[in-house]
Amino acid sequence: MVEGNFSVSFFLKTPRKSSSERYIYLRIIVDGKPLETSTARKCSVDLWDQKLKRTSGNDEYAKTLNQFLDLIVIRAHQFRNELFFKKQPITSKRLIDHVTGRDYSSAMVIQEFQRHNDEMFALVKRGEYAFGTYERFEISKKHLKEYLYHRYRVNDIDFRDLNFEFIKNYEFYLKTVKNISNNTALKYITNFKKIVLIAVDLEIITQDPFKRFKTKKVRLFKRPLSKEELFKIESYNFQLPRLALVRDIFVFQCYTGLAYADTCNLKQSNINIGIDGEIWVVLERQKTGSPVNIPLLPQAHDIIERYRNHPMCVKKDSLLPISSNQKMNAYLKEIADLCAITSTLTTHKARRTFASTVTLGNDVPIHVVKEMLGHRSIQQTEEYAITEQQTIGREMQLLKQKLGASLVDDNVVRIAKLEQELTDLRKQFALLAGT
């Protein structure tokens, strides 16, 4: 039966050995792409009607066989219509898998995503993953589930339905409908890709639909606070205690480089005396487990002392009475307005300020900054490298001085040569006058 770019037909497969009976094969063509499979039924060559693609026999077996073949055609058309109205891809393989009963996958995408996240949450409790990592995978699952309903009106999808087109459309959805930035969308897609690769490893699907998917991360310059901006925040007299507290914690991060989670987890046991006899912060980063050793600068030490007897610190055995990251960032917006700072203040900007303005901007070697930040490579730290106008200006001033000194040296040498030449001429004139 032929319908536009779709057809269903049957034919007898020529056997390797001559036989009067041959297997009946099903052929489905979609968009010019044929696929064939055995129906596991046989028919005598003499009783096969090549025009009707059915058996011409009159016995009960022949009638039952023709009814079976008719049912395959009906199921193929019904499933094709179902896919069409659901706006799902229609392929020869999907139709053949359906009519032969091979389309019932043992796993669905959202189902596997949830299983992965449940396992990750169990490992969070064991300290093998940060809770923030688990949260990001939950958000990734949520976005994917919303996309499935938005485009297909379904709550889950078979892994076999994933292809390059699906992934490209999902990327477009995140950037347009959800209005998510390129880099953030890429993170959600990367989390989704992890689930797909697990399915490939488990042989749920045979091919990776991400194979041809290419995307590029946009490099963004996240400007740290300048010295002047940091001083504004440090010296501002906040009337509201909650803003003064958030300011102090933010400044503490600016002088230690600690991420929000690590600042939140700080306890007295993390304060130690280093080999130099000074006070150090010693811990393992919650995000990566990397060891971090930071000499405590006076500005940070003063803040710890300021809150030593704070009720929350005493109750929780913490060094600082820190609020949730969400509240911190909300209050930091108020602080930015009061201090006339135009850039967005976040807890992570404090970490960048430590790396760029406080350390690299004061000639601390980058490999030392890498260790204090708990980075695994210099490349990570280079993303924090300072490129402020004041730093460029300072370096150019040094260059000017060097060039100026070089010019002076050249002039001194030139004058010395001229004086020597003049002395030689005088001697020659004196000799001539004597003769």
C-alpha positions in Angstrom: 0.0 0.0 0.0 1.5 3.3 -1.1 0.6 6.7 0.3 2.7 9.7 -0.7 6.2 9.3 0.6 5.2 6.2 2.7 4.6 2.6 1.5 4.1 -0.8 3.1 4.5 -4.0 1.0 5.5 -7.6 1.2 7.7 -9.9 -0.9 9.1 -13.4 -0.8 12.7 -13.7 0.1 14.8 -15.9 -2.2 16.3 -18.6 0.0 20.0 -19.7 -0.2 18.7 -23.3 -1.0 16.0 -23.9 -3.5 12.6 -24.5 -1.8 9.0 -24.3 -2.7 8.3 -22.3 0.4 9.9 -18.9 1.2 9.7 -16.4 4.0 7.5 -13.4 3.6 9.3 -10.1 4.2 7.9 -6.8 5.1 9.3 -3.6 3.4 8.4 -0.1 4.7 9.6 2.9 2.8 9.5 6.4 4.4 10.9 9.4 2.5 12.6 7.1 0.0 14.4 5.2 2.8 13.4 1.4 2.7 13.8 -1.0 5.6 13.0 -4.7 5.5 12.3 -7.4 8.1 11.0 -11.0 8.2 7.4 -11.6 9.2 8.4 -15.1 10.3 5.7 -16.5 8.1 6.1 -18.7 4.9 4.2 -19.0 1.7 4.5 -21.3 -1.3 5.9 -19.6 -4.4 3.1 -21.1 -6.4 0.4 -19.5 -4.1 2.0 -16.0 -3.9 0.2 -13.3 -5.8 2.9 -10.8 -6.9 0.4 -8.1 -7.8 -1.7 -8.3 -4.6 1.3 -9.1 -2.4 -0.8 -11.8 -0.7 -1.3 -15.5 -0.9 -3.9 -16.8 -3.4 -4.7 -19.9 -1.4 -8.3 -20.7 -0.3 -7.6 -22.8 2.8 -7.8 -21.7 6.4 -4.0 -21.1 6.6 -4.0 -18.8 3.6 -6.9 -16.8 5.0 -5.3 -16.4 8.4 -2.0 -15.5 6.7 -3.6 -12.7 4.7 -5.4 -11.4 7.7 -2.1 -11.3 9.5 -0.5 -9.3 6.7 -3.5 -6.9 6.6 -3.1 -6.3 10.3 0.6 -5.4 9.8 -0.5 -2.8 7.2 -3.2 -1.4 9.5 -0.8 -1.2 12.5 1.9 0.6 10.4 -0.6 3.2 9.2 -2.1 3.7 12.6 1.3 4.2 14.2 2.4 6.6 11.4 -0.7 8.7 12.0 -0.1 8.6 15.8 3.5 9.9 15.3 2.3 12.5 12.9 -0.2 14.0 15.3 2.3 13.9 18.1 4.8 15.7 15.9 7.3 12.9 16.5 9.8 11.8 13.8 8.5 9.1 11.4 11.1 6.6 10.2 11.0 3.2 8.6 12.8 1.7 11.6 10.3 3.1 14.1 7.4 1.7 12.1 9.0 -1.7 11.7 9.9 -1.8 15.4 6.3 -1.0 16.3 4.6 -3.6 14.1 7.1 -6.3 15.1 6.8 -5.5 18.8 10.4 -4.3 19.2 9.6 -0.7 20.1 9.0 -1.2 23.8 12.3 0.0 25.2 13.2 -1.0 28.8 14.0 2.6 29.6 12.7 6.1 29.0 14.7 9.3 29.1 13.1 11.1 32.0 12.9 7.8 33.9 16.6 7.2 33.5 17.4 10.9 34.3 15.5 10.5 37.6 17.3 7.2 38.4 20.6 8.9 37.8 19.7 11.9 40.0 18.4 9.6 42.8 21.8 7.8 42.8 23.7 11.1 42.8 21.6 12.3 45.8 22.6 9.2 47.7 26.2 9.9 46.9 25.8 13.5 48.1 25.1 12.2 51.5 28.4 10.3 51.3 30.3 13.4 50.3 31.1 12.2 46.8 29.1 15.0 45.1 28.3 18.5 46.2 24.6 19.2 46.7 24.8 22.0 44.2 25.8 19.5 41.5 22.7 17.4 42.3 20.6 20.5 42.1 21.9 21.4 38.7 21.0 17.9 37.4 17.5 18.3 38.8 17.1 21.6 37.0 18.4 20.0 33.8 15.8 17.2 34.1 13.1 19.8 34.7 14.0 21.8 31.6 14.0 18.6 29.5 10.7 17.5 30.8 9.2 20.9 30.1 10.5 20.8 26.6 9.0 17.4 25.9 5.6 18.7 26.9 6.0 22.0 25.1 6.9 20.3 21.8 5.3 16.8 21.9 2.7 17.0 24.7 4.3 14.0 26.4 5.9 13.6 29.8 8.7 11.2 28.7 10.3 9.9 25.5 11.9 6.7 24.4 15.7 6.8 24.0 15.3 5.6 20.4 13.4 8.8 19.5 16.5 10.9 20.2 18.4 12.2 17.2 20.5 15.2 16.1 17.3 17.1 15.2 15.9 16.6 18.7 19.0 17.9 20.4 19.3 21.0 18.1 15.6 21.8 18.7 16.1 21.4 22.4 19.1 23.8 22.3 16.9 26.3 20.4 14.1 26.0 23.0 16.4 26.7 25.9 17.8 29.8 24.2 14.5 31.2 23.0 11.5 30.0 24.9 13.4 29.7 28.2 15.6 32.7 27.4 18.7 31.0 28.8 22.2 32.2 27.9 24.4 30.2 25.6 26.8 29.0 28.3 24.1 28.0 30.8 22.1 26.2 28.1 25.3 24.3 27.2 25.6 23.2 30.8 22.0 21.8 30.8 22.7 20.0 27.5 25.9 18.6 28.8 24.1 17.1 31.8 21.5 15.6 29.4 24.3 14.2 27.3 25.7 12.4 30.4 22.3 10.5 30.7 22.4 9.7 27.0 25.9 8.3 27.1 24.9 6.1 30.1 22.1 4.7 27.9 24.7 4.0 25.1 26.9 2.2 27.6 24.0 0.2 28.8 23.2 -0.7 25.2 19.7 0.8 25.5 20.6 2.6 22.3 23.3 1.7 19.8 24.3 5.2 18.5 25.1 8.5 20.3 22.7 11.2 19.0 25.1 13.8 20.2 27.8 12.6 17.7 27.2 15.4 15.2 26.1 18.0 17.7 28.7 20.8 18.0 28.4 23.9 20.1 30.9 26.5 21.4 31.1 28.1 24.8 31.2 31.9 24.7 34.1 33.3 26.7 32.8 36.0 29.0 34.9 38.5 31.0 33.4 38.6 34.5 35.0 41.8 35.9 36.2 41.7 39.5 35.9 44.7 41.8 38.5 47.3 41.5 40.5 48.5 44.5 38.4 51.7 44.6 35.1 49.7 44.5 36.3 47.2 47.2 37.3 50.2 49.4 33.8 51.8 48.9 32.1 48.6 50.2 34.6 48.2 53.1 34.2 51.8 54.3 30.5 52.3 53.8 28.5 52.8 57.0 25.4 50.6 56.6 22.5 51.5 58.8 20.8 48.1 58.4 22.5 45.3 60.4 21.6 42.7 57.8 23.4 44.7 55.1 26.4 45.3 57.3 26.6 41.5 58.0 26.4 40.6 54.3 29.0 43.2 53.5 31.4 41.7 56.1 31.0 38.2 54.7 31.4 39.4 51.2 34.6 41.3 52.2 35.8 38.2 54.0 35.4 36.3 50.7 37.3 39.0 48.9 40.3 38.6 51.2 40.2 34.7 51.3 38.9 33.7 47.8 36.6 31.2 49.4 33.5 30.2 47.5 30.1 30.6 49.2 29.7 26.9 50.1 33.2 26.8 51.7 32.6 30.0 53.6 29.3 28.6 54.8 31.1 25.4 56.1 33.9 27.2 57.9 34.5 26.0 61.5 37.0 26.9 64.1 38.8 23.6 63.3 39.6 25.1 59.9 41.8 27.8 61.5 45.3 26.6 62.1 48.8 28.0 62.7 51.0 27.6 59.6 54.7 26.7 59.3 55.4 30.5 59.2 53.7 30.9 62.6 50.8 32.9 61.0 47.1 32.0 61.0 45.9 30.0 58.0 42.6 28.7 56.7 42.9 25.0 55.9 40.1 23.0 54.3 38.9 20.9 51.3 36.8 22.5 48.7 33.2 21.2 48.8 32.9 21.4 45.0 36.0 19.4 44.1 37.6 18.1 47.3 40.8 19.9 46.4 42.9 20.9 49.5 43.0 24.7 50.1 45.6 26.5 52.3 45.2 30.3 52.6 47.2 32.6 54.9 44.6 34.7 56.7 44.9 38.4 55.8 44.3 41.0 58.6 41.0 42.2 57.0 39.6 38.6 57.0 40.9 37.9 60.5 39.2 41.0 61.9 35.8 39.9 60.5 36.1 36.4 62.1 36.9 38.1 65.5 33.9 40.4 65.0 31.4 37.5 64.9 33.2 35.1 67.2 30.4 35.3 69.8 27.5 35.7 67.4 24.6 33.4 68.6 24.3 31.7 65.2 28.1 30.9 65.2 27.9 29.6 68.7 24.9 27.4 68.0 26.2 26.0 64.7 29.9 25.9 65.5 30.5 28.1 62.5 32.9 31.0 62.0 30.5 33.3 60.3 26.7 33.8 60.6 26.0 33.3 56.9 22.6 33.4 55.2 21.5 31.4 52.1 23.3 32.2 48.8 20.0 33.5 47.4 19.6 36.0 50.2 23.2 36.9 50.1 23.0 37.8 46.4 19.7 39.7 46.9 21.2 41.8 49.7 24.4 42.4 47.6 22.2 44.1 45.0 21.1 46.6 47.7 24.7 47.1 48.7 25.8 47.7 45.1 23.1 50.4 44.8 24.1 52.1 48.0 27.8 52.1 47.1 27.1 53.3 43.5 28.6 50.2 42.0 27.2 49.5 38.5 28.4 45.9 38.1 26.4 43.0 39.6 27.6 41.9 43.0 27.4 38.2 43.7 29.2 35.9 46.2 31.3 34.6 43.3 32.5 38.1 42.3 34.2 38.1 45.7 36.2 35.1 44.7 37.2 36.7 41.5 38.1 39.9 43.3 40.5 38.0 45.6 42.1 36.3 42.6 42.5 39.5 40.4 42.5 42.6 42.6 43.8 41.4 45.9 46.4 38.9 44.7 47.3 39.0 41.0 46.9 42.8 41.1 49.5 42.9 43.8 52.1 40.7 42.0 51.3 37.4 43.8 52.5 34.7 41.3 49.7 33.0 39.5 50.8 29.5 40.6 50.4 30.6 44.2 46.9 32.0 43.5 46.0 28.7 41.8 46.8 26.8 45.1 44.9 29.2 47.3 41.8 29.0 45.0 42.0 25.2 44.9 42.1 25.1 41.1 43.4 22.0 39.4 45.1 23.9 36.6 46.7 27.2 35.8 44.2 27.5 32.9 41.3 27.8 35.4 43.2 30.6 37.3 44.0 32.4 34.1 40.3 33.0 33.6 40.4 35.1 36.7 43.5 37.0 35.4 43.2 40.8 35.9 42.9 43.0 32.8 41.7 46.2 34.4 42.8 49.6 33.0 44.7 50.4 36.1 46.8 47.3 35.8 47.4 47.9 32.1 48.3 51.5 32.9 50.7 50.4 35.6 52.5 47.9 33.3 52.8 50.6 30.6 54.3 53.0 33.1 57.0 50.5 33.9 57.6 50.0 30.2 57.9 53.8 29.8 60.5 53.9 32.6 62.5 51.1 31.0 62.4 52.8 27.6 63.3 56.1 29.1 66.2 54.6 31.0 67.4 52.9 27.8 67.2 56.2 25.9 69.3 58.0 28.6 71.9 55.2 28.5 72.1 55.6 24.7 72.6 59.3 25.0 75.4 58.9 27.7 77.2 56.4 25.4 76.8 58.8 22.4 78.2 61.8 24.3 81.1 59.8 25.6 82.0 58.7 22.1 81.9 62.3 20.9 84.0 63.5 23.7 86.6 60.8 22.9 86.6 61.8 19.2 87.1 65.5 20.2 90.0 64.5 22.5 91.6 62.6 19.6 91.3 65.5 17.2 92.9 67.9 19.7 95.8 65.6 20.1 96.2 65.5 16.3 96.1 69.3 16.0 98.7 69.6 18.8 101.1 67.3 16.9 100.6 69.2 13.7 101.3 72.5 15.5 104.6 71.1 16.9 105.9 70.1 13.5 
